[in-house]
């Protein structure tokens, strides 16, 4: 709640996190994304108890665990952490790594819990191996098992897949979500990869310059961004300059709608969408790449200016007759060429 993190003292202090508020319900998975240096890792460290806060408070399970005046020690606040480099002990077997934080349990209970979490992450048959004998993805699962072994109230993951190749990152992100859901864990992930965030999280926060621009479901974040920064940062799309026309015909509910004049033609707005905007006002319209389609029957023509091949699909930059550029996501089975004229519809 209203958390700030500062580095340095006095007038020279740098505020890395500035008044951030967010909440995760029990069993939810959250993710923080944003450009490098936006404050997401500093916020994660503050939740872990590794960084003091200058303002606000952090609570877990109804208990306050951080204020500017008091901070609960990391080892007793019930928060688990999975680090970017896994931080496995190289001289210990997988089973001993997982059981490292369970010394307080009697040996039979400790062995039972180790077996339980290794089974959960699909590593039960490798309990006797050493870390160097495992792949990067397997080491990440062990690190996850070790963090889950103590049954933390909140699990924090800091760039957990950054050392893995792209194909493995996406696969493991989906696997980790399944593991966390099976364990009933509440988790917060920091990542620079939007695909990871969308694959894993129930709620996603976009940070910029220390502030939380939006904290929302993946669907809302993608389709209804709260700020211009979120609209430009998340997904592939463009912001088109548009103008609100005078009220159009009266709709069924008896309320007047409105029209947007766009480079792609006129767009009818509902009264709710037009509320708060005056006729003649200049606005911006977010058009996602997947909201355009190739349509041989459409009168709207564009010229292909750039093509990015992305496997099963291609991302194409198109130039309209008015000079405005838009993006089109389409199947790569019909490859487009730079300079080609196409007909599109929205």
C-alpha positions as CSV (number, residue, x, y, z in Angstrom):
1,X,0.0,0.0,0.0
2,X,1.5,3.3,-1.2
3,X,5.0,1.8,-1.0
4,X,8.1,3.9,-1.9
5,X,11.7,2.7,-2.1
6,X,14.6,5.2,-2.0
7,X,18.3,4.8,-2.5
8,X,20.5,7.4,-1.0
9,X,19.7,10.1,1.6
10,X,18.5,13.7,1.5
11,X,18.1,15.8,-1.6
12,X,20.2,13.3,-3.6
13,X,18.0,10.3,-2.8
14,X,16.6,8.4,-5.8
15,X,13.1,7.1,-5.6
16,X,13.1,3.8,-7.4
17,X,9.5,2.9,-6.3
18,X,7.0,5.7,-6.0
19,X,3.7,5.1,-4.2
20,X,2.9,1.6,-5.5
21,X,-0.3,-0.1,-4.3
22,X,-1.3,-3.6,-5.4
23,X,-2.9,-6.7,-3.9
24,X,-2.9,-10.5,-4.6
25,X,-5.6,-12.8,-3.3
26,X,-4.6,-16.2,-1.9
27,X,-3.7,-18.5,-4.8
28,X,-3.3,-15.8,-7.4
29,X,-0.2,-15.4,-9.5
30,X,0.9,-11.8,-10.3
31,X,3.6,-10.5,-12.6
32,X,5.4,-7.2,-12.9
33,X,6.7,-6.0,-16.2
34,X,8.2,-2.8,-17.5
35,X,11.4,-1.3,-19.0
36,X,14.8,-1.8,-17.3
37,X,15.2,0.4,-14.2
38,X,11.5,0.9,-13.7
39,X,11.6,-0.3,-10.1
40,X,10.0,-3.8,-10.4
41,X,13.0,-5.7,-8.8
42,X,13.3,-3.1,-6.1
43,X,9.6,-3.6,-5.2
44,X,10.2,-7.4,-5.2
45,X,13.2,-7.0,-2.8
46,X,11.0,-4.8,-0.5
47,X,8.3,-7.5,-0.4
48,X,11.0,-10.1,0.4
49,X,12.3,-8.0,3.3
50,X,15.7,-7.4,1.6
51,X,15.1,-3.7,1.1
52,X,13.7,-1.1,3.5
53,X,10.8,1.1,2.4
54,X,10.6,4.9,2.7
55,X,6.8,5.1,2.6
56,X,3.7,3.0,3.0
57,X,3.4,-0.5,4.3
58,X,3.5,-4.2,3.1
59,X,1.3,-6.8,4.7
60,X,0.8,-10.5,4.2
61,X,-2.1,-12.6,5.5
62,X,-3.3,-9.6,7.4
63,X,0.0,-9.0,9.2
64,X,2.1,-5.9,8.5
65,X,5.6,-7.0,7.6
66,X,7.2,-3.7,6.5
67,X,6.8,-0.1,7.4
68,X,9.4,2.7,7.2
69,X,10.0,2.3,11.0
70,X,10.0,-1.5,11.2
71,X,10.8,-4.4,9.0
72,X,10.2,-8.1,9.7
73,X,13.3,-10.2,9.0
74,X,13.2,-12.0,5.6
75,X,13.6,-15.5,7.2
76,X,10.5,-15.1,9.4
77,X,8.0,-13.3,7.2
78,X,6.8,-16.4,5.3
79,X,8.0,-15.2,1.9
80,X,9.9,-17.6,-0.4
81,X,12.3,-16.4,-3.2
82,X,13.4,-18.0,-6.4
83,X,16.5,-16.2,-7.7
84,X,17.5,-15.5,-11.3
85,X,20.6,-17.7,-11.0
86,X,18.8,-20.5,-9.1
87,X,21.4,-20.2,-6.2
88,X,21.6,-24.0,-5.8
89,X,24.3,-25.4,-3.5
90,X,26.7,-27.2,-6.0
91,X,28.0,-29.6,-3.3
92,X,24.6,-30.9,-2.3
93,X,22.3,-33.4,-4.0
94,X,18.9,-32.2,-5.4
95,X,17.2,-33.8,-2.4
96,X,19.5,-32.0,0.1
97,X,19.1,-28.7,-1.8
98,X,15.3,-29.0,-1.5
99,X,15.5,-29.9,2.2
100,X,18.0,-27.2,3.2
101,X,15.4,-25.0,4.8
102,X,13.6,-27.9,6.6
103,X,16.1,-28.6,9.3
104,X,13.5,-27.7,11.9
105,X,11.4,-30.8,10.9
106,X,12.0,-34.3,12.2
107,X,13.8,-36.5,9.6
108,X,10.8,-38.5,8.5
109,X,8.6,-35.4,8.0
110,X,11.5,-33.7,6.2
111,X,12.0,-36.6,3.8
112,X,8.3,-36.8,3.2
113,X,8.1,-33.1,2.3
114,X,11.2,-33.3,0.0
115,X,9.6,-36.2,-1.9
116,X,6.3,-34.3,-2.1
117,X,7.7,-31.2,-3.7
118,X,10.0,-33.0,-6.0
119,X,7.0,-35.0,-7.2
120,X,5.1,-31.8,-7.7
121,X,7.8,-30.3,-10.0
122,X,8.4,-33.6,-11.8
123,X,11.9,-34.2,-10.4
124,X,11.3,-37.2,-8.1
125,X,13.5,-39.5,-10.1
126,X,16.5,-37.2,-10.0
127,X,16.6,-36.6,-6.2
128,X,20.1,-38.1,-6.0
129,X,21.6,-36.0,-8.8
130,X,23.9,-33.0,-8.3
131,X,23.0,-29.6,-9.7
132,X,25.7,-29.7,-12.5
133,X,24.1,-32.8,-13.9
134,X,20.9,-31.0,-14.6
135,X,19.8,-28.8,-17.5
136,X,18.9,-25.2,-16.9
137,X,15.2,-26.0,-16.9
138,X,15.6,-28.8,-14.4
139,X,17.7,-26.6,-12.1
140,X,14.9,-24.0,-12.2
141,X,12.4,-26.7,-11.1
142,X,14.7,-27.6,-8.2
143,X,14.9,-24.0,-7.1
144,X,11.1,-23.8,-7.3
145,X,10.8,-27.0,-5.2
146,X,13.2,-25.7,-2.6
147,X,11.2,-22.4,-2.3
148,X,7.9,-24.3,-2.1
149,X,9.2,-26.8,0.5
150,X,8.7,-24.4,3.4
151,X,5.1,-23.6,2.3
152,X,5.6,-19.8,2.1
153,X,2.6,-17.6,2.2
154,X,4.0,-15.7,-0.8
155,X,6.5,-16.9,-3.4
156,X,8.6,-14.3,-5.3
157,X,10.3,-15.1,-8.6
158,X,12.9,-12.6,-9.9
159,X,13.5,-13.0,-13.7
160,X,13.3,-16.8,-13.2
161,X,13.8,-17.8,-16.8
162,X,16.2,-15.2,-18.1
163,X,19.1,-17.6,-18.5
164,X,17.1,-20.0,-20.6
165,X,16.5,-19.9,-24.4
166,X,13.3,-18.5,-25.7
167,X,11.5,-21.9,-26.4
168,X,12.4,-23.2,-23.0
169,X,11.2,-20.0,-21.3
170,X,7.7,-20.2,-22.7
171,X,7.4,-23.9,-22.0
172,X,8.7,-23.6,-18.4
173,X,6.5,-20.5,-17.7
174,X,3.4,-22.6,-18.5
175,X,4.8,-25.5,-16.4
176,X,5.6,-23.3,-13.4
177,X,2.0,-21.8,-13.5
178,X,0.6,-25.3,-13.4
179,X,2.9,-26.2,-10.5
180,X,2.0,-23.1,-8.5
181,X,-1.7,-23.6,-9.1
182,X,-1.4,-27.3,-8.0
183,X,0.4,-26.1,-4.8
184,X,-2.2,-23.4,-4.2
185,X,0.7,-20.9,-4.0
186,X,0.4,-17.1,-4.1
187,X,3.2,-15.8,-6.2
188,X,4.6,-12.6,-7.7
189,X,6.9,-12.8,-10.7
190,X,9.2,-10.1,-12.1
191,X,10.0,-10.5,-15.8
192,X,11.1,-8.5,-18.8
193,X,9.3,-10.9,-21.1
194,X,5.6,-10.0,-21.7
195,X,5.0,-13.5,-23.1
196,X,6.1,-15.0,-19.8
197,X,3.8,-12.7,-17.9
198,X,0.8,-13.5,-20.0
199,X,1.5,-17.2,-19.9
200,X,1.8,-17.3,-16.1
201,X,-0.1,-14.5,-14.4
202,X,-3.7,-13.9,-13.2
203,X,-2.9,-10.2,-12.7
204,X,-0.2,-8.1,-14.4
205,X,1.3,-4.8,-13.3
206,X,3.1,-2.5,-15.7
207,X,5.6,-0.2,-14.1
208,X,7.3,2.9,-15.5
209,X,9.7,5.2,-13.6
210,X,8.9,3.7,-10.3
211,X,5.1,4.1,-10.6
212,X,2.5,1.4,-11.3
213,X,0.7,2.4,-14.5
214,X,-1.9,-0.4,-14.3
215,X,-2.6,-3.5,-12.2
216,X,-5.2,-5.6,-14.0
217,X,-6.1,-9.0,-15.6
218,X,-4.1,-9.9,-18.8
219,X,-7.3,-9.3,-20.9
220,X,-8.0,-5.9,-19.5
221,X,-4.3,-4.9,-19.8
222,X,-4.2,-5.9,-23.5
223,X,-7.6,-4.7,-24.6
224,X,-8.3,-1.8,-22.3
225,X,-4.9,-0.2,-21.3
226,X,-5.4,2.5,-18.6
227,X,-2.6,4.8,-19.9
228,X,-0.9,5.7,-23.2
229,X,2.3,4.1,-21.9
230,X,0.6,0.8,-21.2
231,X,-1.0,0.9,-24.7
232,X,2.3,1.4,-26.3
233,X,4.3,-1.0,-24.1
234,X,2.1,-4.0,-24.1
235,X,1.6,-6.0,-27.3
236,X,2.0,-5.0,-31.0
237,X,-0.2,-2.0,-32.1
238,X,-0.3,1.6,-33.0
239,X,-2.0,4.7,-31.7
240,X,-3.9,6.4,-34.6
241,X,-4.8,10.1,-34.5
242,X,-8.6,10.3,-34.6
243,X,-11.3,13.0,-34.2
244,X,-14.6,12.8,-32.4
245,X,-17.5,13.8,-34.7
246,X,-20.8,15.3,-33.5
247,X,-23.4,13.0,-32.0
248,X,-24.8,10.5,-34.5
249,X,-28.1,8.8,-34.7
250,X,-30.0,7.9,-31.5
251,X,-29.5,4.3,-30.5
252,X,-32.0,1.8,-29.2
253,X,-31.7,3.0,-25.7
254,X,-32.5,6.5,-26.7
255,X,-29.1,7.9,-26.1
256,X,-27.1,9.6,-28.8
257,X,-23.9,7.8,-30.0
258,X,-20.9,9.4,-31.6
259,X,-18.6,8.8,-34.5
260,X,-14.8,8.7,-34.7
261,X,-13.2,9.7,-38.0
262,X,-10.2,7.5,-38.4
263,X,-7.7,6.8,-41.2
264,X,-9.5,3.5,-41.6
265,X,-13.0,5.1,-41.9
266,X,-15.7,5.9,-39.5
267,X,-16.2,4.1,-36.2
268,X,-19.4,4.3,-34.1
269,X,-19.0,4.8,-30.4
270,X,-21.5,3.9,-27.7
271,X,-22.7,6.7,-25.4
272,X,-20.5,5.2,-22.7
273,X,-17.4,5.3,-24.9
274,X,-18.1,8.9,-26.0
275,X,-18.8,10.1,-22.4
276,X,-16.5,12.9,-21.3
277,X,-15.4,13.8,-24.8
278,X,-16.5,16.8,-26.8
279,X,-17.3,16.8,-30.6
280,X,-14.2,17.9,-32.5
281,X,-11.8,16.7,-29.8
282,X,-8.6,15.0,-31.1
283,X,-8.1,11.6,-29.6
284,X,-5.9,8.5,-30.1
285,X,-7.3,5.1,-31.1
286,X,-5.4,1.9,-30.2
287,X,-5.3,-0.5,-33.0
288,X,-3.8,-3.9,-32.3
289,X,-2.0,-5.9,-35.0
290,X,-4.5,-8.7,-34.6
291,X,-7.4,-6.4,-35.1
292,X,-6.6,-6.0,-38.8
293,X,-7.3,-8.7,-41.4
294,X,-6.6,-9.1,-45.1
295,X,-9.9,-8.7,-47.0
296,X,-10.0,-8.8,-50.8
297,X,-13.5,-7.2,-50.8
298,X,-12.4,-4.2,-48.8
299,X,-11.9,-0.8,-50.5
300,X,-9.2,0.1,-48.0
301,X,-5.7,-0.3,-49.6
302,X,-2.3,-0.3,-48.0
303,X,1.3,-0.9,-49.0
304,X,3.6,-3.3,-47.1
305,X,6.6,-1.4,-45.8
306,X,8.2,-4.0,-43.5
307,X,7.8,-7.8,-42.8
308,X,9.0,-9.6,-39.7
309,X,8.8,-13.4,-40.0
310,X,7.8,-15.0,-36.6
311,X,7.3,-18.6,-37.4
312,X,3.7,-19.4,-37.9
313,X,2.8,-15.8,-38.4
314,X,4.2,-12.5,-39.7
315,X,4.1,-9.0,-38.3
316,X,3.8,-6.5,-41.2
317,X,4.0,-2.7,-41.2
318,X,1.6,-1.2,-43.6
319,X,1.4,2.3,-45.0
320,X,-2.1,3.8,-45.7
321,X,-2.7,6.3,-48.5
322,X,-2.9,9.1,-45.9
323,X,0.7,8.3,-44.8
324,X,-0.3,6.7,-41.5
325,X,1.4,3.4,-40.6
326,X,-0.5,0.4,-39.0
327,X,0.5,-3.1,-38.0
328,X,-1.0,-6.4,-39.3
329,X,-0.5,-9.8,-37.8
330,X,-1.3,-12.6,-40.2
331,X,-0.4,-16.2,-41.1
332,X,3.0,-16.7,-42.7
333,X,1.4,-19.4,-45.0
334,X,0.6,-16.4,-47.2
335,X,3.9,-14.5,-47.1
336,X,3.7,-10.8,-47.9
337,X,6.4,-8.8,-49.6
338,X,7.7,-5.3,-49.1
339,X,6.1,-3.0,-51.6
340,X,3.1,-5.3,-52.1
341,X,-0.4,-3.7,-52.2
342,X,-3.0,-5.3,-50.0
343,X,-6.6,-4.7,-49.1
344,X,-7.4,-4.7,-45.3
345,X,-10.3,-4.3,-43.0
346,X,-10.6,-3.7,-39.3
